[in-house]
Amino acid sequence: MPIGARPEVRIDRSDVGRRVSVRQVEPAPDPATGRPSFRDAIGVLTSWDDHELTVVTRDRCEVRIPLERLVAGKAVPLFPARNTPLPATGPVELQRIAARGWPAVEQQPLGEWLLRASAGFTRRANSVQTLGDPGLPLPQALVRARQWYGERGLPTWVELVTPGSPAELTAELDRLGARFAPTLVRTAPLAPLARAGRGTGAGAGAVRLSRVAGPGWLSAYQRVEADPALTEAARQVLHGGPSVWFATVPDPHGGVPSAIGRCVIDGPWACFGAVEVRPDARRRGLATAVMAALAARAAEEGAQGAYLQVEAENSGAITLYDGLGFTTSHTYHYARLP
């Protein structure tokens, strides 16, 4: 029976990216009763083609349903996140979680340090994470780092975390004439963030979620440039992480999306980033709607806390995050060696 002839199927291809509830009839009847057997799934509708649709459930399983077996389906509200305490995680572990959520294309250990390179795409993916002991005296470790980045045609950026990095590292970087740039790590309980999208106007229901940053999402992402190597590195970094979701508010006229965002879920923590709103679509609550939709999905997968990293001089973003309940957990610095 065609989809349009099934009154209980109230979703179609236009609902890809929304949270849905679907029911399929199993191929074989119930052996005990001989009656038709059904199976339900709730999650994000991630694809719909001429043959089947796919729903990603809260346990990250992909449920594929042939269209001829779909008997019911409807869009449902975002997951109702419950209030839970912020996870008790210190700066060192949060920095390690952040590294997993933005994994460099190339990584090499230097003792307990981690050398990271991604063709120059973002400082986070092209810097030395200096947590712990490098296994060498600090001057030698920094010489080795300089050599490693020099072989790749990249400047040497050092991620300096206090506490976490060796106590003498700041003095050594000062001696070398490094230039420092502070970055704030901000955290917030996830449930209030998931509820923040209510009442944000048209944006709240317009957000679509995907496992892949498609051409539309990438067209709105300001860090992707024409350089093929940089673009490929960006694709790898953006899609890396334990459980990655991309949010998009499509343009009603088919142009560059009105807003985008990214979230990666790692145990109790969800990292937010790449939240961008097209200039002519600002002041409509779209950034809040994007973060709320991603937060609801993260809560559905069991996350309890949200974190993000923002440059200390980005006052506009900091003001937005203040309004969403984020507070500063700690500050770290990128130090560029001359």
N, C-alpha and C positions, 0 to 999 in steps of 0.2 A: 504494500500500500504506500503511495507517495507520502512524503512527510507532511505536505500541506493538507492531506486528508485525515490526519490523526489529530483530533482536537486537543489531546493532552500534551502534544509536543508544541510548546509555546516558545521555542528558541529556534534560531537559524544561524547562518554563517555570520550575520552581523553581531552576534553575541560572543564571538571569539574574543577571549580576554576577560570575560566576566565570570563571576562565581555562579555556578549552576548546580541544580539537582537533576539527575537523569535516572531513568529506569530502562533496563533492557530485559527482553525475554530471553531466557537461556535456550540453547539449541535443543536440549532434551527436556521432556517433562519431568516433574518430581516423581522419582521411582516409587515413592510410598503411596501417592495419591493418583498418579497419572495426569495430574493437572499441570498447566503451564507453570514454570518456575521463573521468578524474576530476581534481578539483582540491581541494587541502587548504588549510586556513587554521588558524592558531593565534592566539588573542587572547582578549579579554574579550567574553563573550556579553552584549550590551547590550540586546537586545530579542528577543521571541518572541511573535508573534501568531498568528492563525488561518491566515495565509498564508505567512509567512516569518520567518526569524530573521536577526539581524545580529551580526557579529563584528567588533570593531575590532582590527586587527593591530598589530604593533609599529611599523610605519611610519605608523600613524594612519589607514589606509584602512578604510573601512566595507565589509565584504563581506556582501552580502545574498543569502541562500540560500532559494529557495522550498522549502517543507516537502516537496513531492513529490520534490525532487531530493536531499534529505538522505539519505545512505546510511550514514553512520557519524558518531559523535560521543561524546566522553567528556570529563569534567573532568580537568584536568591540574594538576600542582603550579605554584606561583608561579614566575616566571622566576628561574633560578639566577644571580643577579647575581655578576659577577666583581669581584675586588678591583682597584680603579684608584685612582690618586692623586687627592687632592682638587684640583679645578681651581684654578689660580693666578689669583685674582680679588681685586682690592683693594676697599676699602670703597665708593668712588665707584661703580664699575661694579656692585657687588652691590646698592647702593641703587637704581640705575636698573633692574636686573633685577627687584627687588622691586616697583617701581612698575608695571612691565608685568604683574606677576602679580597685582596688586590695583588694576586701573585704575579711576580715578575716572569717574563718569558725565559730568562736565564738566571739561575741561582747557583751560588757556590759557597760552601761554608768556609770560613776562616776562623778556626777554633770554634767558639760559640757565636761569633759574628756571622752575618749573612750578607754576601755580596749579591746585589740584584741589578739586572740590566734589562731594558726593554726598548732599545733603539731610541732612548730619550723621551719616551712617552711618560710623563709625570715624574716628579721627584721621588714620589713614594716607591715607584717601580724601578728607580735608577739610583738607588742610594744604598749605603752600607748600614744595615741594622746592627747597632753596636751593643746589643744586650749580652752582658757577660764578658768572659775572658777570650781575647782573640788567640791566645796560645803563643803570642809573641810580645816582646816589649812594644809599647804603644808606638814609638817612632817607626819601628820596623813594620808594624801592622798597617800603619797609614801609608808607608812607602809601597807595601804590597797592594793595598787598595788602589793607590794612584796608578800603579802599573796595570792592574786589571782593567780599570776603566779606560786608561790610555790606549790599551790594545783594542778597545771597542770604539774609540773615537768619541768618548763621552767625558764630561767633567766629573770630578770626584765630589759627590755629595755624601755627607755623613749624617745619619739620623741619630741625634743625641737625646737620650731620655734620662731624666733625673727624677726618681731613682731608677737605676737599671743599667746605664752605661758606666764604664769604669770611672771612678771618682776623679782621676787625673786627666781624663780625656779633654775636658773643657780647657784646662790650662795648656795642654799640648796643641789644641786647635787654635787657641789664642796666639801661641808662640809662632805658629805657621801663618798667621794672618788670615784665618778663615772668616768668611762672611756668614752671619747667622740670620735665619729667618724663622720666627716662631710660628707654631701651629697649635691650635687648641683641639683637644679631644673632649667632646661634649657628650653627655649621656642623658637619658630620660627613660622613665618607665614606659613600656610599650603600649599598655592598654589605653591610657589617655590619648596617646598619639593616634591610635587606631580609631578612636571616636572623634578626633578633631575634624574629620572630613564631613561630618554631619552639618548640614546647613551652609555648605560652601557653594551653593548655587548649582549651575549646570555642570560644573566640573566634577562634582561628587559621583554622578552616575556615568560620566563619560570616560573615566579612566579604564584602560584596557591593560591587562597583564600578559606577559609573554616570557618564555624561557630564552628567547633569542632577541638580540638587538638587531632588528631588521633595518632595511634601507631608510625607512621613515625615521626611526629612532636615531640612527646615525646621522641623518641629515640635520637633526636638531642639536646634536652634541657638538659643542663648540671646540672641543679639543682634537677632533679628527681633522687632519689636513690632507692635502693632495699627495704628500709623500707616500708612495706605496709601502715602504718599509715601516714607516710610523703608523700607517693605517692598519697594517697587519698586526703589529705589536699591540695596538689599541684593542683590536678584536680579541686577541688572546687574553689580554689582561681583563677586559670587561667581562668575558665569559668564564673567567676562572673563579673558583671558590666552591664551598660545599653545596650551597643551594642558592642559585642566582635567579633573580626576577627583574624584569624590566617593565616599567610603567610608561604608558603613552596616553596623552589626551589628543586624539586625532583632530586635524583641522577639518571643519565641516565641508570645506571646499576642495579637499584633497591635497592641500599644500603641506608645507613643513608643519609637523605637529605643534600644537599650542603649548604643550609641556611634556617633559620626560622626567624619569628618575630611575634609579637602580638601587637594589637591595640585595645583600647576600646574608644568608642565615647560617650561623655557625653555633649549634647548641643553643644556649640561652640568650645569645646575642644576635642582633640584626644590625648590619652596617648600612647606612644610607649615604648615597652620593649621587653625583651627576644629576642633581635636581636643577633643571633649567626651564625657564618659561620664555617663550617668544616675546620680544619687547612689546608688541601691540596687543598681547594677551595678558599683560600683567594687571595686578590689582583686582583679580577676579577670584582669588582663592585657589588657583590651580595648583600651586606648589603644595599647599596644605592638603588638597585632595589627593595628589599623587602620593605624598608621604603617608597619608591615612590608609590608602588602599594597599600600599606595600606593607605597612605595619600590621594591618589586619591579616594579610597572608602570612607574615612572619609569626604572628601569634597563633595562627592555625597550625603552623609547623612546630609549635612549642616554645618559641622564643619569648623572653620576658623583658629584655632590656634593649634599648636602641642606642647606638653610638654613631658619631660622625666625626670627621676631621675637617677643620676649617681654618684657613689662614687668618692670623690674628688681626690683619688689617681689613678683612672683608666685613665691614660693619653692616652692610645690607643683609648678608646671609645670617650674621650673628643675631640681628634684630628679629628676623623670621624665626630662628631657632629658639630664641628667648621666649617668644610667644607660644611656642609649642611645648614648653616645659623643659628644655635642655639646659643643663648647667655644666660648668667646666669640671671635668674629672682631673685633668692634668695638662700640662703644656710640654711639648717637645720642640726641638729645633732642628732644622736642616742647616748644616754648616758646609759651605762650599770652599774647598781648598783652592788657593790661588794657583 
